[in-house]
Amino acid sequence: MHSILITGCSSGIGHTVAHGLAREGWRVFASARAEADVARLRAEGLSDALQLDVDDSVSIERALAQVLAATGGTLDALFNNAGFGQPGAAEDISRAALRAQFETNLFGAWELTARVLPVMRAQGHGRVLFNSSVLGFAAMRWRGAYNASKYAMEGLADTLRLELAGSNVHVSLIEPGPITSRFRPNALAKFRAHVDWTLSVHTEVYRAQIERMEKPGPAAPFTLPAEAVLDAVRRALNARRPAARYRVTFPTHLFWWLKRLLPTRWLDAVLTRAA
């Protein structure tokens, strides 16, 4: 039985991927930050669910030790999925808020990956997946902290892929566009916690952004369910030679090509309208 550790499984993409792979015969170590979510995942049938806070090095070390003890020291795959969005104009994002964005979206994933790689090298194979975003290569307004964390993730993952050449440990980036999840409600909470929007030069823009984040249901065209990401993850895990990137949703495919075809000024105009 193949084994995989997935971070951020309390809801959304992580939750869907964990259950989907478990149905297909994977031994899934579904992790979540809160113990209550871990208990719920176990009650749902994910018996190997465990607590893992990617912001905490001790938690990372403890969780990985627990996984390796359960598998006899092996791990076939890692899906770095945990993350959140910190909305706000770049000039309104404090150093502390930017640091928090990177701690969860990048630093935790990187530390966990670095701890897993010796295991995969020793066993002679492995798959490492990073959940990036269309915003990992096409920046949009009012999402500067999130854009930056995903751009950095893509750069590090690309470097890691080159450095692992010939090791039979493969690295892939999953690049979703709009996906049905709790991303917007969680982002709104981070916005209210870290941005004093009533005193910003962007106050009127923020009013519209808050309305968008509070809107029930899909807030962007071409939104797909989390099962679309499950399909990409499945392909990355099962391919004999996995691709470097798996793009999910029409906007991701569209902006991938537009970035290559359009002059920067023209692309900026398109991205400004899309934001």
PEVEN-V918394 format. One line per field, one symbol per residue. phi: phi as a letter, one per 40 degrees, with the letter a starting at -180 (. if undefined). Layout:
phi = ???
This chain:
phi = .cbabbcgbcagcdcccdcccccchccbccbacccccccccccchcccdacabccbcccccccccccccccggbacabbcbdiabbchddccccdcccccccdccbccccccccccddcccccgaibbbbccadccabcbcgbdccdcccdcdcccccccdcccdgcgbbbbbcbcccbcacccdccccccccbbcccbcccdcccdcccccccccgcbbcgcbcccccdcccdccccccbcccabcbgddccccdccccbccdcccdccccccc
